[in-house]
Amino acid sequence: QVQLVESGGGLVQPGGSLRLSCAASGSSFTFYVLGWYRQVPGKQRELVATITAGKSKNYADSVKGRFTVSRDNAKNMVFLQMDSLKPEDTAVYYCNAYHSVLSSDYDYWGQGTQVTVSS
């Protein structure tokens, strides 16, 4: 059974940093696109950052220059280093693993971890 488990969320002051981790199990995720999304109540879930199997990275404009996504294929993990945090970064952050092969999509989500940026 595929499972994604996030950790590292919490309360941080504006300008602070947090590092989110996501541990994947139940499959090899070497060829998956791994990513982070976030959602606030009443709004759609939005992309934060993704990283491909070849380690190409994509970021939302709102986090470019502040957040860094990385992955460790040997450990089946993906990370999100968040620096210079702002109150508007407050959200539940979700880990995602996606792979499309032979017309089949494999799309997995973690349970989410709360990030609150407040003084």
Salt bridges, closest charged atoms under 4 A:
GLU46 OE2 - ARG38 NE 2.69
ASP61 OD1 - LYS64 NZ 3.08
ASP89 OD1 - ARG38 NH1 2.97
ASP89 OD2 - ARG66 NH1 2.75
